[in-house]
Amino acid sequence: MKKTFILKILFPIILIIIGIFVFSFGYRYGYDQIPQPPEGLPAGVDFTLLWDVWHKLEEKYSGELDYQKMIYGAAEGLVSGLGDPYTVFFNPEDSQIFKDDISGSFEGVGMEIGIRKGELTVVAPLEGTPAQKAGLLSGDIIVKIGDTFSRDITADEAVKLIRGPQGTAVNLTIYREGWSDSKVFEIVRGVIKIPNVQWEIIGKDIAKIRVYQFSSGLDSDFSKMVPEILKSPAKKIILDLRNNPGGLLYEAQLMAGWFLKKGELVTIESFGEGKEEREYRTTGKESLLNYPIVVLINQGTASGAEILAAALRDNRNDVKLVGEKSFGKGSVQEPVDLRGGSLLKVTVAHWLTPNRDMINELGLTPNVEVKITEEDYNNDRDPQLDKAIELLK
């Protein structure tokens, strides 16, 4: 009788305890599945706003919700909030396009673009590409791609619109300094394969070396040319870095080694105030160390090309930069693979010249400024090259 009575009392209590346990476990499990606010957020930053928007969309939106696209959009929004045009989130499709780009062969019009002073700008039309043949120049502002205004999109979104199958056309509305109005360029896309480097003798004794980009294999290609240069009548060098959008730091570092002493400083990687810096120095070769050099730069000289030009200028008093102020792309991006094939390209540092000058957004100022006008282009004149030859004489 007593046992039955005790069981009648204990049974509801046990059920209540089990219920509380199950509820607590379920709540904890559910809570753990929701991404929590990062620790150490500044006061007044309300992370829960993201979830408020999410739930309100679920509650009120009349159309069908694509949850995966919403996640990608949220990630893009987080990144765009930084205001850094070089820190970018790529969904899996865009991530593959980015990886194709750095492989050195793709279908499009063949130009490097970037954001400068808030405008989508042609950094450099690449050698022999549809963009160059159509007459686009470094510094041109892309107002529209088709019917899409460029101010409403990122540089990477612009790349997607400009890119396309070989043989198809894209209309670019371009504004150039000195024009009273913009003009529309229709450009037929092609397969873009970019050379690394070429050289030739000009005059009697000048080796003109043109470096188009700092992609994988540049140093290997150039190492085959150096013996030819050494055997040639060349006694002086013009290093042409115009319209070179940059590329791999390692290749720029190796390239510097042909013109500088072993161990000289090429660039400094600065990770921000109070953080340890990293130095990159030449590793040897020195084969072209004793040749007088003039370096040609323009608005399309960017990133690794700016690093090489500054390294030669800062380490050798006899090196002069001739042309126009360079683009000013001196930030370092690190690609980070994310789940599901997405990718984050994030700015982690900035480049400094050996003299500790900042490159990013400032560029390099030439020792001798020489502009090329549209009339010069149309009449196949190159006053920058003429000035370099004059200085070497």
Beta strands, then each sheet from edge to edge (+ up, - down):
strand 1: 88-90
strand 2: 105-108
strand 3: 111-116
strand 4: 119-125
strand 5: 141-145
strand 6: 148-149
strand 7: 169-175
strand 8: 183-188
strand 9: 190-193
strand 10: 197-202
strand 11: 206-211
strand 12: 236-240
strand 13: 265-270
strand 14: 278-281
strand 15: 293-297
strand 16: 320-323
strand 17: 331-337
strand 18: 343-352
strand 19: 368-369
sheet 1: 1+ 18- 13+ 14-
sheet 2: 1+ 18- 17+
sheet 3: 2+ 9-
sheet 4: 3+ 4-
sheet 5: 6+ 5- 7+ 8-
sheet 6: 10+ 11- 12- 15- 16- 19-
end
